[in-house]
Amino acid sequence: MRVFFLSSLLTVGAVGLGLTSCAPAAQVAGVTVTPVLIKLSPAAARGENVTVQGRYLGGPATSKVLLGADGNGAGGYAIPASAVVSWTDSQIVFTVPSNAPVGGSWLYVEVGGMRSTGLPFSVRQ
């Protein structure tokens, strides 16, 4: 009975270690998970705050928010670091800069060179 119990613990321990290594890595160096945008604040005017909710959004040192890109992710205006109010791996709050492009476009987050999924967003006059 003791031998069976010990071998069961060893097997469970080995399986447990194997499963934890299957979890997606959300590390910035060599980003392996595409950043995903889930929800944005409604359209905002210059000077107003915008909240971006998502997953794997990195941090301000390795990531950037792009406004004014097209639906394919091309182009865009990078929000300056000074406009960022707060940034976590799941939420970004920034103030729309006074020189941000006005009108409808797409918003993306780029983490370690990997572009997120995009969401439509408008900067009001």
Stockholm file with secondary structure:
# STOCKHOLM 1.0

chainA/1-125         MRVFFLSSLLTVGAVGLGLTSCAPAAQVAGVTVTPVLIKLSPAAARGENVTVQGRYLGGPATSKVLLGADGNGAGGYAIPASAVVSWTDSQIVFTVPSNAPVGGSWLYVEVGGMRSTGLPFSVRQ
#=GR chainA/1-125 SS CHHHHHHHHHHHHHHHHHHHTTSCCCCSTTCCSCCEEEEECSCEETTSEEEEEEESCCCTTTEEEEEEECTTSCCCEECCGGGEEEECSSEEEEECCTTSCCEEEEEEEEETTEECCCEEEEEEC
#=GC SS_cons         CHHHHHHHHHHHHHHHHHHHTTSCCCCSTTCCSCCEEEEECSCEETTSEEEEEEESCCCTTTEEEEEEECTTSCCCEECCGGGEEEECSSEEEEECCTTSCCEEEEEEEEETTEECCCEEEEEEC
//
